Amino acid sequence: MPTSAPLTLYGESFWASPYVFSVFVALREKQLPFAVAEISLAKREQHDAAYRDRALTGKVPALAHGDFWLSESSAIVEYLDDVFPAPAHPRVLPAEPMARARARQVMAWIRSDLLALREERPTTTMFYERATTPLSPAGAAAAATLIRVAEAIVPDTSPHLFGAWTIADADLTFMLHRLILNDHPVPARVAEYARAQWQRPSVQEWVARKRVALEPY
Ligand SMILES: N[C@@H](CCC(=O)N[C@@H](CS)C(=O)NCC(=O)O)C(=O)O
């Protein structure tokens, strides 16, 4: 695949998916030109054979690079760093192996744990109406775990987890904003880290996006 082949990010119409967010930010940070195609989850377009058979999983995001299709957001992020390497394209994962492993750990954990928090503070409460019900004991426990881990890994002396910005900063910040935007108390140092990360231009481009009215999906 020539690296100059066109890139298309398949996202969803409400611009609320944390996984599409991660790939969108990675593409922007790598300064790659790309098109966006919106799949309507409300119309269940992710299950249309034309999309599903290429994306394999029938989920968003998928990235098409020419005729090569890839889904799973963290696989896409790693592909982008492999195929569009530094210094021509800024890295989105740390260069140093232990830091890179830690970044992947944070990303895998965010994608696989904290289910109650993801369910009770869905991303629609970040970009549409705020949550109206308190967290259940399971949701509160997940929030406490997120805060404990963030307190352990957010450094005192740097605005980023690994010296320079990486996509793990964006993913952790997105997860923390499920709490922050819904007025859940977050310790000052972690809140300050997340609020500063939220101002990053690639992140703000996503946040400030004009969104269509929310439909059930
Ligand atoms: N592990 C996947 C998760 C992707 C995912 O769950 N995407 C959701 C949108 S946030 C989706 O496509 N849902 C539609 C469905 O499951 O039918 C990734 O990291 O890309």
The ligand as an ORCA input file, in Angstrom:
! r2SCAN-3c Opt
* xyz 0 1
  N     -13.056     -1.908     20.664
  C     -13.635     -1.087     19.626
  C     -14.974     -0.540     20.098
  C     -15.772      0.084     18.955
  C     -17.221      0.339     19.366
  O     -17.738     -0.238     20.349
  N     -17.885      1.228     18.615
  C     -19.279      1.510     18.862
  C     -19.538      3.016     18.818
  S     -18.806      3.805     20.246
  C     -20.126      0.900     17.771
  O     -19.731      0.859     16.618
  N     -21.335      0.442     18.151
  C     -22.273     -0.081     17.210
  C     -22.547     -1.549     17.405
  O     -21.943     -2.157     18.300
  O     -23.388     -2.056     16.668
  C     -12.644      0.027     19.246
  O     -11.794      0.361     20.093
  O     -12.687      0.545     18.117
*
